[in-house]
Amino acid sequence: MERHLFGAVNLPPAQIHFLDGAAADLDAECERYEGAIDAAGGIDLQLLGIGRNGHIGFNEPADTLAARTHRVRLADSTRRDNAALFGGDPARVPQEALSMGIGTILKAGVLILIATGDSKASCLARALRGPVSTQLPASFLQLHRHTELYVDRLAASRL
């Protein structure tokens, strides 16, 4: 994030906040993060990506979705898709992650979803045109009052 985003924008470091995936108590870390969001008055702008299985913020497809920041078990497809960040080896990708919950995401003032590549085309089209479903977490963006999409031609090919 530092190399690809924060190093290229004029944002004071005090306004950049991350979840600490190495915290001794991960559940307490999730609560700390929610408290920090509340103390800051909420999130004005939330930048999101979409996984090829329709996850956003590592909220994986499931029968139910967590509303608040939580621990999540990553789907095998998500681990494979993130292997490049771990030397190309999916086995090195953590099995769990910390993720902002769908409810926390939807409370942000503005949501920006970025989607690139052909592998995102199908889930993007279903998320925008299909029913809202926990099996396609990105579909919950339909419920937000101000969501902006930035997609390349390949990701938009099925719209």
Buried (B, 14 or more C-beta within 10 A) or exposed (E): EEEEEEEEEEEEEEEEEEBEEEBEEBEEBBBBBBEEBEEEEEBEEBBBBBBBBBBBBBBBBBEEBBEBBBBBEBBEBBBEBBBEEEEEEBEEBEEEBBBBBBEBBBBBEBBBBBBBEEBBBBBBBBBBEBEEBBBBBBBBBEEBEEBEBEBBEBBBBBE
